[in-house]
Structure formats: structure tokens, C-alpha cells
Amino acid sequence: MITVDFGRLSLRPGDRVLDIGCGSGRHTAAAYQRPNINVFGVDLNLDDVQQARNRLLFHDHCGEHGGGSWLLSVSDINRLPFEDASFDLVICSEVLEHISDDKTAVTEIIRVLKPNSPLVVSVPRYFPERICWALSAAYHQTANGHIRIYRKQQMIRLLEAQGVVYQSSHFAHSIHSPYWWLKCLVGPERTDVAIVNGYHRFLTWDILKKPGVTRFMDVLFNPLFGKSLVIYCYRRHMAWSMPPPCMTKVYKTGSRHKSVSHAKAVGTTGRPPRLVSCISWFKSIFTVEDNDKRYR
């Protein structure tokens, strides 16, 4: 189950990718399949790192990789064993909701990211997660469980306060939300409930087969109750630094072109400018080519 949309991230051969809290290695393996990517996976749980190792060895055995390299480590997110500005992309998926000192964790994540390079963070979305908490106290009171629920703007502020610029976001895994609601309703630890077990088999089948009908359902319902909130941003180097090429707006008037840097356009908020009600007036003057939504 891949939460990050790699289509938004144009990785280049030779890039170094860090998957923090890699778990069993789902995103580590997905990055490893890209051409000539050097991927690093870290997790605090040794059992999870061993599962990730087995997954990557299986990819090696089957030839399902892009010819790059991989390395795994048991590491604490608050004390990563890497030098400053070591990675071209950092992924932190479904981790921060478990961390008591999330500010220190985010600072450490950004420390190892190269300037003007993308960071992708995903956390459980507020609405579906709040239902889980309401249905079951055990859901969030277990050891190493979820200790907080983030709202979207709260998550963005946390990231921006540590030196990144928000770029875009989306929701993911809507068809997984009902499974967790059912599981919380009957008790998270129970394994003898037929409807929950049946739903789990359905999700496993969906992950393995990827049928078009469930992909369509997932996309359709993600805006309503997608299980995960996925945020894309990039690390700024200085307040006046130029953003990546994809974060530049090109305004075209006749044969004249004027490029306006994203950093200048966003002002003090650090967020992409929003064309709202005035867009119809500007349309008569400018043609806007907006590349803010993708890293190229």
C-alpha cells in the first residue's frame, strides 16, 4: 500500500532517498524500483527493519528494481545517523503521530534534507482518525500507538516553522477507513470477528491485484474520508533562495514571458499563491502556466 504519489516527485538517477519510519519497507521498495535510486530505510523497530530487508532481498531476487542500491538501519528519528543535507528526498509516512516530541523529529528530518529538495509527510487524517478514537480508547492507548491527531493546517504550520515551504497535499486510502472503524467498534485486539476479517481479506486482495473498480472508488471517496493526509513541501535554503524550477510561475503576455519565483510570489506565508475570485479578470490579460503542483 503506497501512500506517497511518486508521480509528483521527479526523481533523477543517482538521487539519495531516505524513508524514515520505513516499517516493512513499502515506500523503501517503491523508491528502489525507480531508475538508479540509492534508498535508505530507517526504523526504530528491529523486527520491522528485518521485514524491510526481506522485502528488498525479494525485489533483488526477482529483478524488480531500478539498478540502484539500498541500505537499512535501526535508528531513532530524533537522532538520525546522517550528515546535514544528505538526501534529495525524505519520506516520513505515518510516523509523527507516534512521536512525543514531534517538533524535534521534524527538525531532524529537515536537517538531513538538501536545500530546495522535497519532503513528503503523511499522517492520519483528522476526521477518520477522530472516529477511531471515539469508538475505541484502546486504539490510541496501546504501546507505541497514536498519541495525537493532526489537523491539516496544524501539520503545515509545524513543518513550515522548521524551514520548509508547503507545496500541495492530497488524501489517500479512503477504502481503508471503514475497516479501521469496524475494527475499533468491535475492539482493536479481536481477531474472531467475521466481518472485520472479511474486510481485511478484501483490502489484501485490493493491494495485490489493484483492480480498476477499487482504484476508482478510492479516488472518488478520498476527498470525503481518505484515511491519510499527504503533504508535499520543500526545504528552503534562505529566505531569498530560488525554489526548484517546478515552483516558478510563467506569465505570458503575447510574445513576452516573465518568470516570477515562487519564493517571491508567496510572500511571508510560504504557501503557493491562490488564484481566487480575481482569476477571471486576470484571464483577459495573462495566460498562466502553473507548475506548482509538481516537482520536476
Secondary structure, DSSP 8 states (H G I E B T S, - for coil): ---S-GGGB---TT-EEEEET-TTTHHHHHHHTSTT-EEEEEES-HHHHHHHHHHHHHHHHHT-S-S-EEEEEE-BTTB-SS-TT-BSEEEEES-GGG-S-HHHHHHHHHHTB-TT-EEEEEEE-HHHHHHHHHH-SHHHHSTT-------HHHHHHHHHTTTEEEEEEEEE-GGGHHHHHHHHHH-TT----HHHHHHHHHHHHHHHH--HHHHHHHHHHHHHH-SEEEEEEEE-SSTT----GGGEEEEEETTEEEEEEHHHHHTTS-S-----TTHHHHHTT-EEE--TT-B-
